[in-house]
Amino acid sequence: MKTKSRNLIVVFLMVFAFVCGVFAVTPLTANAAERADRDIVAVDSGNSFNMRLSAGGVLTWDEVTGATGYKVVLLNSMGQSIREWDNDLTNNSRVLPFIVEMDNSKYDSGRYTIEVIAKDTNKKASMSYYYTSNVDKLEEPHNLKWLGNNAAWEYVDGANVYTVSLYNFEGVVATKTVTECPVDLSEYNPQNGWTFTVRAETNGDLNDKR
């Protein structure tokens, strides 16, 4: 029994040493899409709501007299509304993890407008912010065009998923995630002047618009 126990202990130690050796020479790797060199620029708007974006990427603002809650609206460089937040934004919770929300939605680098609306008042304030994406970019989708009510573009090398967003004159009408081109948008009855964007995705993303 002693010999058997001693042998079991030796085997256990050998296995433990092997496992430790494997983990010692096998580094942990992050998602290839993540960018480790990104800095978040803090911004103090100085506007009537005193909107602020911290170095940690958190958006806050001052309480507005008479407001029963708040809605935060994100607008792209064309002034179109592309995202809204209005759940749980109260006088006691005027906080939005803005950069985390942007990262999770995989928005592209660029200048955006953040608007805070005080509900049940006629007051709102906004600030401009240049967002740096947390993912590396694929090649830009080219030759975006309408084929009737179908949105078409050229395939991007390395991309296996495309996110297509349809815009009217006020903002986003619908968003679809597809693997093939073109994509039929006739169910939304696109009108003259409507646009669409295409984001090619794999380990990164990029979009273009027409």
C-alpha positions as CSV (number, residue, x, y, z in Angstrom):
1,M,0.0,0.0,0.0
2,K,2.8,2.4,0.8
3,T,4.5,1.8,-2.5
4,K,1.2,2.3,-4.4
5,S,0.5,5.5,-2.5
6,R,4.0,6.8,-3.2
7,N,3.6,6.0,-6.9
8,L,0.3,7.9,-7.0
9,I,1.9,10.9,-5.3
10,V,4.8,10.9,-7.9
11,V,2.3,10.6,-10.8
12,F,0.2,13.5,-9.4
13,L,3.3,15.7,-9.0
14,M,4.4,14.9,-12.6
15,V,1.0,15.8,-14.0
16,F,0.9,19.0,-11.9
17,A,4.3,20.0,-13.2
18,F,3.3,19.3,-16.8
19,V,0.1,21.4,-16.5
20,C,2.0,24.3,-14.9
21,G,4.5,24.1,-17.7
22,V,1.9,24.2,-20.4
23,F,0.2,27.3,-18.9
24,A,3.6,28.9,-18.4
25,V,4.5,28.7,-22.0
26,T,1.0,29.3,-23.4
27,P,0.2,33.0,-23.1
28,L,-3.4,34.1,-22.7
29,T,-4.5,35.9,-25.8
30,A,-7.2,38.6,-26.2
31,N,-9.7,38.7,-29.1
32,A,-7.8,39.7,-32.2
33,A,-10.4,42.4,-32.7
34,E,-9.6,44.2,-29.4
35,R,-7.4,47.3,-29.6
36,A,-5.1,47.6,-26.6
37,D,-3.7,51.0,-27.7
38,R,-6.9,53.0,-27.3
39,D,-7.3,55.9,-25.0
40,I,-10.7,57.3,-23.9
41,V,-10.7,61.1,-24.0
42,A,-12.6,62.7,-21.1
43,V,-14.8,65.6,-22.1
44,D,-16.6,68.2,-20.0
45,S,-19.2,69.9,-22.3
46,G,-19.7,73.0,-20.2
47,N,-23.3,73.1,-21.5
48,S,-26.5,73.7,-19.5
49,F,-26.7,70.1,-18.3
50,N,-23.0,70.0,-17.5
51,M,-22.7,66.8,-19.5
52,R,-19.4,64.9,-18.9
53,L,-17.7,61.8,-20.2
54,S,-15.1,60.4,-17.8
55,A,-11.8,58.8,-18.7
56,G,-13.6,55.5,-17.8
57,G,-16.1,56.2,-20.6
58,V,-19.1,57.0,-18.3
59,L,-21.6,59.7,-19.3
60,T,-23.1,61.8,-16.5
61,W,-25.1,65.1,-16.3
62,D,-26.7,67.4,-13.8
63,E,-30.2,67.0,-12.5
64,V,-32.7,69.2,-14.4
65,T,-35.5,70.8,-12.4
66,G,-38.9,69.4,-13.3
67,A,-37.6,66.4,-15.2
68,T,-39.3,63.0,-14.6
69,G,-36.5,61.1,-16.4
70,Y,-34.1,61.4,-19.2
71,K,-33.5,60.0,-22.7
72,V,-30.1,59.9,-24.3
73,V,-30.0,60.0,-28.1
74,L,-26.9,59.2,-30.2
75,L,-26.7,60.9,-33.6
76,N,-24.2,60.1,-36.4
77,S,-22.2,62.7,-38.4
78,M,-25.2,63.3,-40.6
79,G,-27.4,64.2,-37.6
80,Q,-29.4,61.0,-37.8
81,S,-30.6,59.3,-34.7
82,I,-29.0,55.8,-34.5
83,R,-29.5,54.8,-30.9
84,E,-31.6,55.8,-27.9
85,W,-31.4,55.0,-24.2
86,D,-34.3,55.9,-21.8
87,N,-34.7,53.0,-19.4
88,D,-33.6,53.6,-15.8
89,L,-32.3,57.1,-16.5
90,T,-33.8,59.0,-13.6
91,N,-32.9,61.9,-11.3
92,N,-31.3,59.3,-9.0
93,S,-29.5,57.6,-11.9
94,R,-28.1,60.0,-14.4
95,V,-25.4,57.6,-15.5
96,L,-24.8,55.8,-18.8
97,P,-21.8,53.5,-19.6
98,F,-21.5,55.2,-22.9
99,I,-18.2,53.7,-24.2
100,V,-19.2,50.2,-23.2
101,E,-22.5,50.7,-25.1
102,M,-20.6,52.0,-28.2
103,D,-18.1,49.1,-28.0
104,N,-20.8,46.5,-27.7
105,S,-22.6,47.9,-30.7
106,K,-19.3,48.0,-32.7
107,Y,-19.7,51.5,-33.9
108,D,-17.1,52.9,-36.2
109,S,-14.6,55.6,-35.3
110,G,-15.9,59.0,-36.0
111,R,-17.6,62.1,-34.6
112,Y,-21.0,61.6,-32.9
113,T,-23.4,63.9,-31.1
114,I,-24.8,62.8,-27.7
115,E,-28.1,64.4,-26.8
116,V,-29.7,64.3,-23.4
117,I,-33.4,65.1,-23.2
118,A,-35.1,65.9,-19.9
119,K,-38.5,64.3,-20.0
120,D,-41.6,66.4,-19.3
121,T,-39.7,69.6,-19.8
122,N,-38.7,71.5,-22.9
123,K,-35.0,71.2,-22.1
124,K,-32.3,69.3,-23.8
125,A,-28.5,69.6,-24.3
126,S,-25.9,68.0,-26.5
127,M,-22.2,67.5,-26.9
128,S,-20.0,66.3,-29.7
129,Y,-17.6,63.4,-29.2
130,Y,-15.0,61.7,-31.3
131,Y,-15.3,58.0,-30.6
132,T,-12.4,55.7,-31.4
133,S,-13.6,52.1,-32.1
134,N,-12.3,49.3,-30.0
135,V,-11.9,47.0,-33.0
136,D,-9.5,46.8,-35.9
137,K,-10.9,47.5,-39.4
138,L,-11.6,45.3,-42.3
139,E,-11.3,46.6,-45.8
140,E,-14.0,49.1,-46.6
141,P,-17.1,47.7,-48.4
142,H,-17.1,49.3,-51.9
143,N,-19.6,50.0,-54.6
144,L,-22.7,50.4,-52.5
145,K,-25.8,50.8,-54.7
146,W,-29.5,50.2,-54.9
147,L,-30.7,47.5,-57.3
148,G,-34.4,48.3,-57.1
149,N,-35.2,47.7,-53.4
150,N,-32.2,45.5,-52.9
151,A,-29.1,46.9,-51.2
152,A,-25.9,45.7,-52.9
153,W,-22.2,46.0,-52.3
154,E,-18.9,44.2,-53.1
155,Y,-17.9,41.4,-50.8
156,V,-15.0,42.1,-48.4
157,D,-12.1,39.7,-48.1
158,G,-12.1,38.1,-44.6
159,A,-15.7,39.2,-43.8
160,N,-18.3,36.5,-43.1
161,V,-21.2,38.7,-41.8
162,Y,-22.6,42.0,-42.9
163,T,-24.8,44.3,-40.9
164,V,-27.0,46.4,-43.1
165,S,-28.9,49.4,-41.7
166,L,-31.6,51.3,-43.6
167,Y,-32.1,55.0,-43.0
168,N,-34.9,57.4,-43.8
169,F,-34.7,61.1,-43.3
170,E,-35.1,60.8,-39.5
171,G,-32.9,57.9,-38.6
172,V,-32.6,54.1,-38.7
173,V,-35.6,52.3,-40.1
174,A,-34.3,48.7,-39.7
175,T,-31.1,46.7,-39.3
176,K,-30.4,43.3,-40.7
177,T,-27.5,40.9,-40.3
178,V,-26.8,38.8,-43.4
179,T,-24.2,36.7,-45.0
180,E,-25.1,37.2,-48.6
181,C,-25.3,40.2,-51.0
182,P,-27.6,41.8,-52.1
183,V,-30.2,42.0,-49.3
184,D,-33.9,42.6,-50.0
185,L,-35.3,45.7,-48.2
186,S,-38.6,45.9,-50.1
187,E,-40.6,45.1,-47.0
188,Y,-39.6,48.6,-45.7
189,N,-40.7,50.3,-49.0
190,P,-37.5,52.4,-49.4
191,Q,-38.1,55.9,-50.8
192,N,-36.0,58.2,-53.0
193,G,-33.3,59.7,-50.8
194,W,-33.2,56.9,-48.3
195,T,-29.7,55.5,-47.6
196,F,-28.2,52.3,-46.2
197,T,-24.9,51.4,-44.5
198,V,-23.0,48.2,-44.6
199,R,-20.7,46.9,-41.9
200,A,-18.4,44.0,-42.8
201,E,-17.6,41.9,-39.8
202,T,-15.3,39.1,-38.7
203,N,-12.6,40.1,-36.2
204,G,-13.3,43.8,-36.9
205,D,-15.8,46.0,-38.6
206,L,-16.1,48.8,-41.1
207,N,-19.0,50.6,-42.7
208,D,-19.7,52.8,-45.6
209,K,-22.8,54.5,-46.8
210,R,-24.6,55.5,-50.0
